[in-house]
Amino acid sequence: MSARKCLSKVIEVKRLTVDVKEISLKLIDPPALAFKAGQYVAIEVMETRDGHQRLNNRPYSIASPPEEKDVIKLCANLVPGGPGSTFLHSLAVGTEVPFLYPLGFFIVKGHEPTPLLFVATGTGIVPIKSMIIDLLSRGSTRPMMLLWGLRREEDCYYQDEFEALARQHPSFQYDLTLSQASSRWRGLRGRVTEHILDEIPSIENLEAYLCGNMAMIKEVRLLLLEKGLSKKEIHFEKFY
Ligand SMILES: Cc1cc2nc3c(=O)[nH]c(=O)nc-3n(C[C@H](O)[C@H](O)[C@H](O)COP(=O)(O)OP(=O)(O)OC[C@H]3O[C@@H](n4cnc5c(N)ncnc54)[C@H](O)[C@@H]3O)c2cc1C
């Protein structure tokens, strides 16, 4: 499927943490979006390179599931001085936002009852959130484990949503680990790589989906390969 141009309008902006915002875009043209959970849109932003201004695309994954066709949610953390994230963070309700969609192949493969392991760092949670909500809302009973790494308590968001999903769906388990937690934190500590092997008692038929920074993806992929998972069972989306 080739990418097509789309026009949308901001209908809600939520500040999730000091540097993460969620933006809801109402589709104008076309009025509904057909995409697969895990795909992304490309937003055109003006950037300055070597003193010259030019338009360039920045990819942003869709946080909402494909069932929600007329409003999509994006979620971005602010990279200081970065044109794409600064543009998204400057958006106000009512602003029209053109983008290209649907893009990307980071989508859930396989079928019931194959177990799924999701590992995210930072906003790498965005496509994974769409995948998990999509699977659960379509009645999947595949065992799903999500391990998400953030830095500090004040960086946490979407926690209530994942905890509610874990309560409602016994097949879904969720763990958050903080690499710079305060002494008050009662959950897991350290980086995702320190917990990954505890989260997967067996790799039999396991499929893994990793999203976030390259260093995490490299390390987790290596650990899973050493544990016996094959390359084709490890899917990843590198944000940076
Ligand atoms: C397929 C895909 C989907 C993506 N989806 C999302 C998404 O849903 N949410 C999101 O926040 N980002 C996402 N990104 C990253 C996003 O496209 C931009 O790279 C990011 O917003 C920075 O762009 P910028 O123009 O603000 O800064 P730039 O000037 O382009 O980047 C400056 C530097 O910031 C670092 N950086 C890039 N992304 C991040 C980040 N997320 N956190 C911390 N440092 C970063 C890199 O080292 C980069 O070199 C995605 C990337 C890809 C490839």
PDBQT file of the ligand as one rigid body, heavy atoms in Angstrom, charges set to zero:
ROOT
HETATM    1  C1  LIG A 301       9.261   4.727  12.781  1.00  0.00    +0.000 C 
HETATM    2  C2  LIG A 301       9.495   5.788  13.859  1.00  0.00    +0.000 A 
HETATM    3  C3  LIG A 301       8.444   6.128  14.695  1.00  0.00    +0.000 A 
HETATM    4  C4  LIG A 301       8.650   7.091  15.697  1.00  0.00    +0.000 A 
HETATM    5  N1  LIG A 301       7.635   7.367  16.555  1.00  0.00    +0.000 NA
HETATM    6  C5  LIG A 301       7.851   8.238  17.574  1.00  0.00    +0.000 A 
HETATM    7  C6  LIG A 301       6.837   8.471  18.541  1.00  0.00    +0.000 A 
HETATM    8  O1  LIG A 301       5.731   7.903  18.491  1.00  0.00    +0.000 OA
HETATM    9  N2  LIG A 301       7.104   9.354  19.553  1.00  0.00    +0.000 N 
HETATM   10  C7  LIG A 301       8.318   9.990  19.644  1.00  0.00    +0.000 A 
HETATM   11  O2  LIG A 301       8.509  10.777  20.594  1.00  0.00    +0.000 OA
HETATM   12  N3  LIG A 301       9.302   9.783  18.736  1.00  0.00    +0.000 NA
HETATM   13  C8  LIG A 301       9.096   8.945  17.707  1.00  0.00    +0.000 A 
HETATM   14  N4  LIG A 301      10.069   8.743  16.771  1.00  0.00    +0.000 N 
HETATM   15  C9  LIG A 301      11.250   9.640  16.775  1.00  0.00    +0.000 C 
HETATM   16  C10 LIG A 301      10.858  10.894  15.966  1.00  0.00    +0.000 C 
HETATM   17  O3  LIG A 301      10.646  10.568  14.603  1.00  0.00    +0.000 OA
HETATM   18  C11 LIG A 301      11.948  11.975  16.004  1.00  0.00    +0.000 C 
HETATM   19  O4  LIG A 301      13.187  11.400  15.681  1.00  0.00    +0.000 OA
HETATM   20  C12 LIG A 301      12.042  12.643  17.355  1.00  0.00    +0.000 C 
HETATM   21  O5  LIG A 301      10.815  13.262  17.690  1.00  0.00    +0.000 OA
HETATM   22  C13 LIG A 301      13.142  13.699  17.330  1.00  0.00    +0.000 C 
HETATM   23  O6  LIG A 301      12.910  14.535  16.234  1.00  0.00    +0.000 OA
HETATM   24  P1  LIG A 301      13.269  16.061  16.288  1.00  0.00    +0.000 P 
HETATM   25  O7  LIG A 301      13.078  16.641  14.934  1.00  0.00    +0.000 OA
HETATM   26  O8  LIG A 301      12.537  16.727  17.435  1.00  0.00    +0.000 OA
HETATM   27  O9  LIG A 301      14.792  16.060  16.716  1.00  0.00    +0.000 OA
HETATM   28  P2  LIG A 301      16.048  15.710  15.782  1.00  0.00    +0.000 P 
HETATM   29  O10 LIG A 301      16.826  16.959  15.582  1.00  0.00    +0.000 OA
HETATM   30  O11 LIG A 301      15.643  14.947  14.560  1.00  0.00    +0.000 OA
HETATM   31  O12 LIG A 301      16.775  14.682  16.723  1.00  0.00    +0.000 OA
HETATM   32  C14 LIG A 301      17.751  15.063  17.628  1.00  0.00    +0.000 C 
HETATM   33  C15 LIG A 301      18.299  13.827  18.326  1.00  0.00    +0.000 C 
HETATM   34  O13 LIG A 301      17.343  13.448  19.328  1.00  0.00    +0.000 OA
HETATM   35  C16 LIG A 301      17.470  12.067  19.618  1.00  0.00    +0.000 C 
HETATM   36  N5  LIG A 301      16.108  11.496  19.641  1.00  0.00    +0.000 N 
HETATM   37  C17 LIG A 301      15.297  11.178  18.604  1.00  0.00    +0.000 A 
HETATM   38  N6  LIG A 301      14.127  10.685  19.050  1.00  0.00    +0.000 NA
HETATM   39  C18 LIG A 301      14.190  10.722  20.391  1.00  0.00    +0.000 A 
HETATM   40  C19 LIG A 301      13.293  10.341  21.403  1.00  0.00    +0.000 A 
HETATM   41  N7  LIG A 301      12.064   9.824  21.121  1.00  0.00    +0.000 N 
HETATM   42  N8  LIG A 301      13.718  10.496  22.690  1.00  0.00    +0.000 NA
HETATM   43  C20 LIG A 301      14.919  11.019  22.981  1.00  0.00    +0.000 A 
HETATM   44  N9  LIG A 301      15.825  11.386  22.054  1.00  0.00    +0.000 NA
HETATM   45  C21 LIG A 301      15.472  11.239  20.777  1.00  0.00    +0.000 A 
HETATM   46  C22 LIG A 301      18.345  11.472  18.551  1.00  0.00    +0.000 C 
HETATM   47  O14 LIG A 301      19.608  11.192  19.118  1.00  0.00    +0.000 OA
HETATM   48  C23 LIG A 301      18.430  12.545  17.509  1.00  0.00    +0.000 C 
HETATM   49  O15 LIG A 301      19.622  12.466  16.810  1.00  0.00    +0.000 OA
HETATM   50  C24 LIG A 301       9.911   7.754  15.801  1.00  0.00    +0.000 A 
HETATM   51  C25 LIG A 301      10.951   7.402  14.933  1.00  0.00    +0.000 A 
HETATM   52  C26 LIG A 301      10.757   6.432  13.981  1.00  0.00    +0.000 A 
HETATM   53  C27 LIG A 301      11.915   6.055  13.070  1.00  0.00    +0.000 C 
ENDROOT
TORSDOF 0
